[in-house]
Amino acid sequence: MATLTYVYADSTAVLGPLATYAEPHCYDLCAEHSERLTAPRGWEVVRLLDGSAPARPSGDDLEALANAVREAARPQERAAEAAGGARAADPMEVARRGHLRVLRSPDN
C-alpha cells in the first residue's frame, strides 16, 4: 500500500509510504495499483522507498546469481570429462558451455 500525492506546480506525482493523517489531494493505493502507476505526459513520478518493504533484486544481484550457478556447475562438467561421458560418444562435440556446444569442423 502507498499514498499518492500530486505536486501540480512541479508536474510531479509522489508515491510513498501510507500517510499517517488525511490530507486533501492524497490518495491511498493498493500494492497492485501503486506498482502500475503512470503519470500524465510531461510529469515525473517520484517513488519514495518504504523501509519496511522488501528491496527488489538489482541487475547486479541477478548477475551474481548466474555466476554462482555457472561456478557450481563446473565441477560436474569436469567429472563428466574425466569419466568420458556422453561427449566422448560424439566426435563432433569439442566443448560445452551451458546449453551451447562447440563443434569440430567435419573436415578435420
KOLVO-12620 format. One line per field, with one value per atom (N, C-alpha, C, O): residue in three letters; atom name; x, y, z. Coordinates in nm, 3 decimals. Example, Ala and Ser with C-alpha at 12.3 -4.5 7.8 and 13.67 -1.06 7.14 Angstrom:
// residues 2
residuo: (ALA_ALA_ALA_ALA_SER_SER_SER_SER) $
atomo: (N_CA_C_O_N_CA_C_O) $
x: (1.319_1.230_1.320_1.424_1.285_1.367_1.290_1.341) $
y: (-0.569_-0.450_-0.330_-0.332_-0.225_-0.106_0.003_0.114) $
z: (0.780_0.780_0.780_0.846_0.708_0.714_0.787_0.804) $
***
This chain:
// residues 108
residuo: (MET_MET_MET_MET_ALA_ALA_ALA_ALA_THR_THR_THR_THR_LEU_LEU_LEU_LEU_THR_THR_THR_THR_TYR_TYR_TYR_TYR_VAL_VAL_VAL_VAL_TYR_TYR_TYR_TYR_ALA_ALA_ALA_ALA_ASP_ASP_ASP_ASP_SER_SER_SER_SER_THR_THR_THR_THR_ALA_ALA_ALA_ALA_VAL_VAL_VAL_VAL_LEU_LEU_LEU_LEU_GLY_GLY_GLY_GLY_PRO_PRO_PRO_PRO_LEU_LEU_LEU_LEU_ALA_ALA_ALA_ALA_THR_THR_THR_THR_TYR_TYR_TYR_TYR_ALA_ALA_ALA_ALA_GLU_GLU_GLU_GLU_PRO_PRO_PRO_PRO_HIS_HIS_HIS_HIS_CYS_CYS_CYS_CYS_TYR_TYR_TYR_TYR_ASP_ASP_ASP_ASP_LEU_LEU_LEU_LEU_CYS_CYS_CYS_CYS_ALA_ALA_ALA_ALA_GLU_GLU_GLU_GLU_HIS_HIS_HIS_HIS_SER_SER_SER_SER_GLU_GLU_GLU_GLU_ARG_ARG_ARG_ARG_LEU_LEU_LEU_LEU_THR_THR_THR_THR_ALA_ALA_ALA_ALA_PRO_PRO_PRO_PRO_ARG_ARG_ARG_ARG_GLY_GLY_GLY_GLY_TRP_TRP_TRP_TRP_GLU_GLU_GLU_GLU_VAL_VAL_VAL_VAL_VAL_VAL_VAL_VAL_ARG_ARG_ARG_ARG_LEU_LEU_LEU_LEU_LEU_LEU_LEU_LEU_ASP_ASP_ASP_ASP_GLY_GLY_GLY_GLY_SER_SER_SER_SER_ALA_ALA_ALA_ALA_PRO_PRO_PRO_PRO_ALA_ALA_ALA_ALA_ARG_ARG_ARG_ARG_PRO_PRO_PRO_PRO_SER_SER_SER_SER_GLY_GLY_GLY_GLY_ASP_ASP_ASP_ASP_ASP_ASP_ASP_ASP_LEU_LEU_LEU_LEU_GLU_GLU_GLU_GLU_ALA_ALA_ALA_ALA_LEU_LEU_LEU_LEU_ALA_ALA_ALA_ALA_ASN_ASN_ASN_ASN_ALA_ALA_ALA_ALA_VAL_VAL_VAL_VAL_ARG_ARG_ARG_ARG_GLU_GLU_GLU_GLU_ALA_ALA_ALA_ALA_ALA_ALA_ALA_ALA_ARG_ARG_ARG_ARG_PRO_PRO_PRO_PRO_GLN_GLN_GLN_GLN_GLU_GLU_GLU_GLU_ARG_ARG_ARG_ARG_ALA_ALA_ALA_ALA_ALA_ALA_ALA_ALA_GLU_GLU_GLU_GLU_ALA_ALA_ALA_ALA_ALA_ALA_ALA_ALA_GLY_GLY_GLY_GLY_GLY_GLY_GLY_GLY_ALA_ALA_ALA_ALA_ARG_ARG_ARG_ARG_ALA_ALA_ALA_ALA_ALA_ALA_ALA_ALA_ASP_ASP_ASP_ASP_PRO_PRO_PRO_PRO_MET_MET_MET_MET_GLU_GLU_GLU_GLU_VAL_VAL_VAL_VAL_ALA_ALA_ALA_ALA_ARG_ARG_ARG_ARG_ARG_ARG_ARG_ARG_GLY_GLY_GLY_GLY_HIS_HIS_HIS_HIS_LEU_LEU_LEU_LEU_ARG_ARG_ARG_ARG_VAL_VAL_VAL_VAL_LEU_LEU_LEU_LEU_ARG_ARG_ARG_ARG_SER_SER_SER_SER_PRO_PRO_PRO_PRO_ASP_ASP_ASP_ASP_ASN_ASN_ASN_ASN) $
atomo: (N_CA_C_O_N_CA_C_O_N_CA_C_O_N_CA_C_O_N_CA_C_O_N_CA_C_O_N_CA_C_O_N_CA_C_O_N_CA_C_O_N_CA_C_O_N_CA_C_O_N_CA_C_O_N_CA_C_O_N_CA_C_O_N_CA_C_O_N_CA_C_O_N_CA_C_O_N_CA_C_O_N_CA_C_O_N_CA_C_O_N_CA_C_O_N_CA_C_O_N_CA_C_O_N_CA_C_O_N_CA_C_O_N_CA_C_O_N_CA_C_O_N_CA_C_O_N_CA_C_O_N_CA_C_O_N_CA_C_O_N_CA_C_O_N_CA_C_O_N_CA_C_O_N_CA_C_O_N_CA_C_O_N_CA_C_O_N_CA_C_O_N_CA_C_O_N_CA_C_O_N_CA_C_O_N_CA_C_O_N_CA_C_O_N_CA_C_O_N_CA_C_O_N_CA_C_O_N_CA_C_O_N_CA_C_O_N_CA_C_O_N_CA_C_O_N_CA_C_O_N_CA_C_O_N_CA_C_O_N_CA_C_O_N_CA_C_O_N_CA_C_O_N_CA_C_O_N_CA_C_O_N_CA_C_O_N_CA_C_O_N_CA_C_O_N_CA_C_O_N_CA_C_O_N_CA_C_O_N_CA_C_O_N_CA_C_O_N_CA_C_O_N_CA_C_O_N_CA_C_O_N_CA_C_O_N_CA_C_O_N_CA_C_O_N_CA_C_O_N_CA_C_O_N_CA_C_O_N_CA_C_O_N_CA_C_O_N_CA_C_O_N_CA_C_O_N_CA_C_O_N_CA_C_O_N_CA_C_O_N_CA_C_O_N_CA_C_O_N_CA_C_O_N_CA_C_O_N_CA_C_O_N_CA_C_O_N_CA_C_O_N_CA_C_O_N_CA_C_O_N_CA_C_O_N_CA_C_O_N_CA_C_O_N_CA_C_O_N_CA_C_O_N_CA_C_O_N_CA_C_O_N_CA_C_O_N_CA_C_O_N_CA_C_O_N_CA_C_O_N_CA_C_O_N_CA_C_O_N_CA_C_O_N_CA_C_O_N_CA_C_O_N_CA_C_O) $
x: (0.084_0.000_0.089_0.199_0.041_0.117_0.021_-0.097_0.073_-0.004_0.049_0.169_-0.042_-0.009_-0.043_-0.153_0.053_0.033_0.078_0.183_-0.002_0.034_0.090_0.035_0.199_0.254_0.234_0.318_0.122_0.085_0.186_0.212_0.242_0.335_0.460_0.520_0.502_0.622_0.591_0.684_0.465_0.422_0.483_0.545_0.463_0.524_0.419_0.336_0.424_0.342_0.437_0.535_0.408_0.494_0.420_0.308_0.487_0.430_0.519_0.638_0.461_0.541_0.465_0.359_0.519_0.453_0.315_0.288_0.231_0.098_0.107_0.189_0.021_0.017_-0.044_-0.132_0.004_-0.047_-0.171_-0.242_-0.199_-0.320_-0.375_-0.302_-0.503_-0.571_-0.536_-0.535_-0.509_-0.481_-0.558_-0.581_-0.598_-0.659_-0.555_-0.437_-0.596_-0.510_-0.415_-0.316_-0.440_-0.364_-0.456_-0.572_-0.405_-0.487_-0.411_-0.295_-0.473_-0.412_-0.437_-0.549_-0.333_-0.342_-0.302_-0.218_-0.362_-0.322_-0.187_-0.141_-0.124_0.009_0.008_0.099_-0.094_-0.100_-0.108_-0.036_-0.193_-0.208_-0.088_-0.055_-0.023_0.095_0.211_0.292_0.222_0.328_0.304_0.399_0.177_0.144_0.118_0.079_0.140_0.108_0.186_0.308_0.118_0.181_0.130_0.022_0.206_0.167_0.138_0.177_0.070_0.044_0.174_0.278_0.165_0.281_0.341_0.269_0.473_0.541_0.557_0.627_0.492_0.502_0.608_0.642_0.661_0.760_0.697_0.621_0.730_0.684_0.803_0.906_0.789_0.893_0.841_0.736_0.917_0.879_0.972_1.091_0.915_0.991_0.991_0.887_1.109_1.120_1.065_1.088_0.991_0.939_1.036_1.062_1.090_1.189_1.138_1.218_1.007_0.952_0.932_0.917_0.932_0.910_1.039_1.147_1.029_1.150_1.206_1.131_1.337_1.403_1.397_1.410_1.377_1.375_1.518_1.607_1.540_1.675_1.719_1.639_1.846_1.900_1.961_1.966_2.006_2.074_2.201_2.238_2.270_2.392_2.360_2.437_2.246_2.207_2.182_2.222_2.116_2.086_2.214_2.229_2.307_2.434_2.514_2.576_2.514_2.584_2.524_2.597_2.393_2.326_2.363_2.391_2.364_2.400_2.545_2.574_2.635_2.775_2.789_2.868_2.714_2.720_2.670_2.727_2.565_2.512_2.614_2.635_2.677_2.779_2.896_2.944_2.939_3.051_3.016_3.100_2.894_2.852_2.845_2.863_2.818_2.806_2.941_2.949_3.045_3.176_3.233_3.281_3.232_3.288_3.218_3.283_3.090_3.017_3.062_3.072_3.089_3.135_3.274_3.299_3.362_3.496_3.489_3.564_3.399_3.384_3.333_3.375_3.244_3.192_3.302_3.307_3.391_3.501_3.598_3.646_3.626_3.720_3.664_3.738_3.533_3.470_3.448_3.409_3.471_3.449_3.302_3.262_3.221_3.075_3.027_3.093_2.914_2.847_2.928_2.908_3.017_3.093_3.187_3.207_3.242_3.332_3.257_3.317_3.128_3.049_3.022_2.997_3.027_3.001_3.132_3.179_3.196_3.328_3.324_3.428_3.206_3.196_3.194_3.228_3.156_3.145_3.280_3.338_3.331_3.460_3.444_3.519_3.348_3.327_3.181_3.105_3.144_3.007_3.011_3.089_2.926_2.911_2.763_2.699_2.709_2.566_2.493_2.520_2.400_2.323_2.389_2.336_2.504_2.573_2.682_2.748_2.702_2.806_2.902_2.861_3.030_3.132_3.158_3.195_3.137_3.152_3.276_3.310_3.343_3.459_3.410_3.304_3.485_3.452_3.461_3.554_3.369_3.374_3.496_3.532_3.560_3.677_3.799_3.890_3.805_3.924_3.928_4.021) $
y: (-0.117_0.000_0.124_0.123_0.228_0.352_0.469_0.453_0.588_0.711_0.789_0.808_0.834_0.912_1.058_1.090_1.147_1.290_1.358_1.325_1.452_1.528_1.664_1.731_1.705_1.839_1.906_1.896_1.975_2.031_2.134_2.140_2.215_2.320_2.260_2.322_2.142_2.078_1.969_1.905_1.947_1.837_1.705_1.632_1.676_1.558_1.481_1.540_1.349_1.260_1.190_1.129_1.197_1.137_1.017_1.028_0.903_0.779_0.735_0.706_0.730_0.698_0.611_0.558_0.596_0.515_0.573_0.690_0.491_0.537_0.659_0.665_0.756_0.877_0.844_0.758_0.913_0.887_0.969_0.941_1.070_1.150_1.190_1.192_1.221_1.254_1.396_1.490_1.408_1.538_1.546_1.444_1.667_1.678_1.650_1.677_1.598_1.564_1.448_1.434_1.367_1.245_1.126_1.129_1.023_0.906_0.781_0.765_0.693_0.565_0.464_0.452_0.392_0.293_0.155_0.145_0.052_-0.085_-0.113_-0.036_-0.224_-0.257_-0.272_-0.224_-0.338_-0.360_-0.227_-0.208_-0.136_-0.010_0.082_0.162_0.074_0.158_0.113_0.196_-0.017_-0.066_-0.027_-0.002_-0.022_0.006_0.153_0.189_0.240_0.381_0.446_0.428_0.521_0.605_0.747_0.768_0.844_0.984_1.041_0.982_1.153_1.215_1.253_1.268_1.267_1.303_1.434_1.531_1.434_1.553_1.556_1.642_1.465_1.459_1.359_1.269_1.374_1.283_1.208_1.266_1.080_1.000_0.979_0.924_1.021_1.001_0.893_0.908_0.784_0.673_0.674_0.648_0.703_0.703_0.562_0.498_0.516_0.380_0.373_0.461_0.268_0.239_0.142_0.036_0.175_0.091_-0.047_-0.140_-0.065_-0.196_-0.287_-0.408_-0.230_-0.310_-0.382_-0.324_-0.508_-0.578_-0.516_-0.476_-0.507_-0.450_-0.550_-0.670_-0.498_-0.585_-0.614_-0.531_-0.731_-0.764_-0.670_-0.630_-0.634_-0.547_-0.633_-0.756_-0.567_-0.638_-0.705_-0.813_-0.640_-0.699_-0.827_-0.923_-0.829_-0.949_-1.065_-1.178_-1.035_-1.138_-1.192_-1.312_-1.101_-1.145_-1.229_-1.328_-1.192_-1.269_-1.408_-1.506_-1.417_-1.547_-1.634_-1.753_-1.575_-1.651_-1.700_-1.813_-1.616_-1.657_-1.770_-1.862_-1.765_-1.871_-2.003_-2.108_-1.998_-2.120_-2.178_-2.299_-2.092_-2.140_-2.205_-2.311_-2.140_-2.192_-2.325_-2.415_-2.338_-2.464_-2.577_-2.693_-2.546_-2.649_-2.696_-2.805_-2.620_-2.656_-2.786_-2.866_-2.814_-2.941_-3.062_-3.163_-3.054_-3.164_-3.182_-3.295_-3.073_-3.084_-3.150_-3.234_-3.114_-3.174_-3.322_-3.402_-3.360_-3.501_-3.581_-3.695_-3.522_-3.590_-3.608_-3.711_-3.509_-3.521_-3.630_-3.707_-3.638_-3.740_-3.879_-3.973_-3.894_-4.025_-4.062_-4.175_-3.968_-3.996_-4.013_-4.106_-3.923_-3.930_-3.923_-3.974_-3.863_-3.859_-3.780_-3.798_-3.695_-3.615_-3.702_-3.675_-3.804_-3.892_-3.966_-4.002_-3.989_-4.060_-3.974_-4.027_-3.843_-3.752_-3.691_-3.596_-3.742_-3.691_-3.548_-3.484_-3.496_-3.361_-3.257_-3.141_-3.297_-3.201_-3.185_-3.283_-3.063_-3.034_-2.986_-3.028_-2.899_-2.844_-2.807_-2.801_-2.781_-2.743_-2.634_-2.642_-2.535_-2.430_-2.404_-2.339_-2.456_-2.445_-2.525_-2.644_-2.463_-2.533_-2.519_-2.571_-2.449_-2.428_-2.534_-2.573_-2.579_-2.676_-2.619_-2.546_-2.653_-2.617_-2.742_-2.846_-2.733_-2.849_-2.834_-2.725_-2.945_-2.951_-2.953_-3.008_-2.893_-2.892_-3.036_-3.108_-3.082_-3.218_-3.242_-3.358_-3.138_-3.153_-3.199_-3.258_-3.173_-3.206_-3.351_-3.394) $
z: (0.000_0.000_0.000_0.055_-0.061_-0.071_-0.080_-0.111_-0.053_-0.066_-0.184_-0.199_-0.269_-0.387_-0.360_-0.317_-0.386_-0.371_-0.499_-0.554_-0.547_-0.667_-0.626_-0.539_-0.691_-0.674_-0.809_-0.897_-0.823_-0.952_-1.003_-1.123_-0.914_-0.957_-1.020_-1.108_-0.976_-1.030_-1.132_-1.182_-1.162_-1.251_-1.204_-1.281_-1.076_-1.015_-0.936_-0.867_-0.947_-0.866_-0.769_-0.812_-0.640_-0.538_-0.480_-0.432_-0.484_-0.432_-0.316_-0.335_-0.197_-0.079_0.018_-0.015_0.139_0.241_0.276_0.249_0.334_0.371_0.462_0.553_0.435_0.517_0.652_0.663_0.755_0.890_0.920_1.017_0.837_0.855_0.719_0.619_0.716_0.589_0.545_0.625_0.417_0.355_0.224_0.159_0.185_0.053_-0.054_-0.034_-0.163_-0.277_-0.249_-0.320_-0.149_-0.122_-0.140_-0.098_-0.202_-0.231_-0.192_-0.229_-0.116_-0.079_-0.190_-0.239_-0.228_-0.335_-0.282_-0.193_-0.337_-0.302_-0.370_-0.454_-0.333_-0.385_-0.537_-0.605_-0.590_-0.736_-0.812_-0.910_-0.767_-0.838_-0.815_-0.903_-0.701_-0.679_-0.767_-0.808_-0.797_-0.886_-1.031_-1.105_-1.072_-1.212_-1.240_-1.351_-1.141_-1.155_-1.268_-1.280_-1.351_-1.453_-1.435_-1.379_-1.482_-1.469_-1.608_-1.709_-1.612_-1.742_-1.814_-1.750_-1.945_-2.025_-1.973_-1.950_-1.956_-1.907_-1.756_-1.702_-1.687_-1.541_-1.501_-1.579_-1.380_-1.325_-1.208_-1.130_-1.196_-1.081_-0.989_-1.030_-0.865_-0.764_-0.670_-0.608_-0.660_-0.571_-0.450_-0.462_-0.334_-0.210_-0.154_-0.147_-0.115_-0.062_0.079_0.162_0.103_0.236_0.301_0.245_0.417_0.483_0.517_0.532_0.531_0.567_0.447_0.462_0.330_0.209_0.170_0.181_0.124_0.082_-0.045_-0.134_-0.053_-0.170_-0.286_-0.266_-0.404_-0.523_-0.567_-0.549_-0.625_-0.672_-0.783_-0.868_-0.782_-0.885_-0.996_-0.986_-1.101_-1.210_-1.161_-1.208_-1.065_-1.009_-0.933_-0.938_-0.862_-0.789_-0.886_-0.861_-0.996_-1.095_-1.159_-1.179_-1.189_-1.247_-1.149_-1.188_-1.022_-0.920_-0.906_-0.889_-0.913_-0.906_-1.026_-1.010_-1.146_-1.266_-1.258_-1.297_-1.209_-1.194_-1.093_-1.114_-0.984_-0.882_-0.939_-0.909_-1.019_-1.080_-1.178_-1.180_-1.258_-1.352_-1.277_-1.316_-1.171_-1.093_-1.028_-1.022_-0.979_-0.917_-1.019_-0.982_-1.144_-1.247_-1.299_-1.356_-1.282_-1.337_-1.283_-1.363_-1.153_-1.107_-1.169_-1.195_-1.193_-1.255_-1.399_-1.447_-1.470_-1.608_-1.612_-1.699_-1.519_-1.516_-1.484_-1.540_-1.393_-1.358_-1.478_-1.500_-1.557_-1.675_-1.780_-1.848_-1.793_-1.888_-1.845_-1.929_-1.716_-1.667_-1.684_-1.710_-1.670_-1.684_-1.830_-1.860_-1.922_-2.064_-2.094_-2.164_-2.042_-2.055_-2.197_-2.288_-2.218_-2.348_-2.451_-2.571_-2.406_-2.502_-2.586_-2.704_-2.525_-2.600_-2.709_-2.811_-2.691_-2.790_-2.913_-3.021_-2.899_-3.010_-3.055_-2.992_-3.163_-3.203_-3.254_-3.264_-3.288_-3.339_-3.228_-3.251_-3.106_-2.997_-2.928_-2.880_-2.923_-2.865_-2.721_-2.633_-2.696_-2.562_-2.546_-2.643_-2.423_-2.393_-2.286_-2.191_-2.301_-2.200_-2.183_-2.266_-2.073_-2.051_-2.156_-2.173_-2.226_-2.330_-2.468_-2.567_-2.477_-2.604_-2.622_-2.525_-2.747_-2.776_-2.878_-2.968_-2.864_-2.963_-3.044_-2.989_-3.176_-3.264_-3.350_-3.394_-3.372_-3.460_-3.605_-3.634_-3.691_-3.832_-3.885_-3.848_-3.971_-4.022_-4.111_-4.136_-4.159_-4.245_-4.167_-4.225_-4.036_-3.955_-3.915_-3.848) $
***
